[in-house]
Amino acid sequence: MKILVTGAAGFIGFHLCVRLLENKNIKIYGLDNINSYYDIKLKKNRIKILKKKNKNFFFKKVDITEYIKLKNIFKKNEFDIVFHLAAQAGVRYSFENPKTYISNNINGFYNVISLAKDYSVRHFIFASSSSVYGNHHTGKLNENLRTDQHESLYAVTKSTNELIAKNFSINYNLKSTALRFFTVYGPYGRPDMGIYHFVDAIYKNKKIFLYNKGNNFRDFTYIDDVVTLVKKLVFNCRNNKNYDVFNIGYGSQTKTIDLIKIIENELNLKAKIQLLENQKGDVLKTHSDNKKIVKLTKFKPKNNITLGIKKFINWYLNYEE
């Protein structure tokens, strides 16, 4: 089986490749443009690990906005499955540089999905986000809620991806699955994400700026549970729907100020905190209803926030650049 993973040098892409490569009958073709949105060294280290891990991993530095280069890759390889995880990440950055979100998350997405259609890929799986829910004032967020109340352009691009994929499934019979990720964290995680940032700041005795005075809630989901859910969903489940959407979340929420306390306890250090008002683009809470994917995969995420933080800090303290 040949699988294409775009965004292979990214956090989720890296861990997914590691898990898929456990199967010796799978060949992974990883693409990434290794951009400088965050530490390039971290991205290169992920690819280095993947290359060492298995001779069935092949990597090419390619930007998804480069249609001709992408087309040549699809033409040379008969991909069975495409995991499209490449995108311009970050809610806040979408206010500073909106153009890159249109270029990568709309135009780049269209390039990949159109080639998946043209070259008869069996299953197109792509990264969406919990951001599509906006500020829903409900309990748990389930897949049937409206997703047209966006707080950022980033969220708009992810909802657009879902609409395009649904259209392709109807008009071109391309089996497509959207994965709405809820605040994923863990070893080799993104330095711009909250948990990495907080651990790093507390360990280095730097000040932490807590927006909304630390009263936001997030459904923090540990990376091992994420890739287990995704792998089971794609390879071990029978889903007859040609287009479907799944929340990928732990199913519980943690207040930011409580998260800081957990990190303080694990590091045995005190955080230097400055409380600020809410920031543009941030939603008050995310809380996934994960019943749909748990029922289908028969797997319930196991790593609660305390256990996940312990594992992340252990990696952080031992990571060598």
C-alpha positions, 0 to 999 in steps of 0.5 A: 500500500502506498500512502501520501502524507502531506505535512509529514514534518509537522507534529501530527503528520510525524506521529502518524507516519511513525505509527503507520510505518509499524506496518511493513507493507506500507510505503509512506511518501511524506511531503512538507515545505519545512516553512519557518512558522516555527522552529525548522530544526524541530521539523528536520529532526522529525524527518530525520527520525522517520528516515532512520526508522524505516526504509519504507519512508520517502521524503520530498520537500515540496510546497502544496501550492506548487501544482506541477510538482505535486502532479508529477508526484501523483503521476509517478506513484499510485497512491491508495490513501492520502492524508492531507495534513499540510496547512498554515497553522495558527489562529492568531497568525491568521490576523497578521498574515491572512494571505498565506492562509488563502494560499496554503489552506484554500489553494493548496488544499484544492491542488491536493484534493483535485489530484487525489480525484484525478489519480483515483485515490481510494480515500482522502483524509484531511485535517480540519479543526475544532476552530470550525465550531466558533463560540458555540454556547452549548455543552459538548461540541458534536459533529452535527452543530452548525459551523458558520460562526467563525472567530478567525480566518483560519477557521474559515479556511478549515470549514471551506476545506470541509465544503470542498471535500463534501462537494468532491465526494458527491460530484466525483465519488471521492471518499473523503473524511474530515478530522476535527482535531481538538488541541493536540499536544505531546512529544515533538509538539509545536512550540507555538501551542499552549502546553509547549509554550507554558512548560518552556516558559515556566522551566526557563523562568519566563513570564506567561501572558494568560488571555481571558485571565486564564479562564478559557477551556480546552479539550487537550488531546494527547498525540498517541490517542490521536494517531490511534483513533485515526489509524483505527478509523481508516484501517480497522473500521467499515464506514460506508459513508462517502463523506464523513466528519469526526471529532478527534478529542479527549472528550473532557475540558481543562481550564487554562489556569488549572493547566498551569497548576498541573505543569507547576506541580510536575516541574516543581516550579512556580509560574510567573503569570500576567493576566490579560483580557481576551484576545481576538480570535480565541474561543472561550471553550472547546469540548469534544463530543467524541461518541461518534468515533469512539463507537466506530473505532471501539477506542476511547482516548486514555491519556488524561491531562495529568498523565499527558503533561507528565509524558510531555514534560519527560520528553521536553526535559530529555529532548536534544536538538 
